[in-house]
Amino acid sequence: MLLDWFWAFLFTEVVEIPIYFYALGRRAARPRAPWPARLAVAFAASALTHPLVWFAIPPLVYAVCDPSLTVSYVAFTIVAEAFAVGVEWAYLRADGLRRAWAWSLLANAASAGLGLGLRELVGWP
């Protein structure tokens, strides 16, 4: 399970870091921030939420929904992505990113969409 999480986390970071890195380079709050600082902020956004999405939210959702039902996976996905978008929005907004909600929504939609698509097509991540 931990190895599965690691690959999913790595995939999420590979998809979301470039989006956040680009967004953080466009902001007015610190337009001249050095690239290592932007990279660290971009990495941290998903690093804050991914372990909770992977390890904490499923037991909560499955406690409410019957795990044998497909609806429980759909419910989990909706709750997990809403959580990730909200927390990453707040984190990036606190760092000064304008339109942080839109960037958070884009990054999470990209990683979730690509991840779910790849899982359906090839069984990974």
Number of C-alpha atoms within 10 A of each C-alpha: 7 9 8 12 15 14 13 18 18 14 17 23 21 13 18 24 21 15 18 25 19 14 19 28 18 14 16 11 13 14 11 12 12 10 12 10 12 21 17 12 19 23 19 17 23 23 16 14 18 22 14 14 17 17 13 12 17 20 13 12 19 16 11 11 16 12 14 9 10 10 12 18 17 12 15 19 18 12 16 21 18 14 17 23 24 16 18 26 22 17 18 23 15 11 14 15 22 18 13 24 18 12 22 27 17 16 24 22 15 16 18 18 12 16 19 15 14 13 12 11 9 8 10 14 19
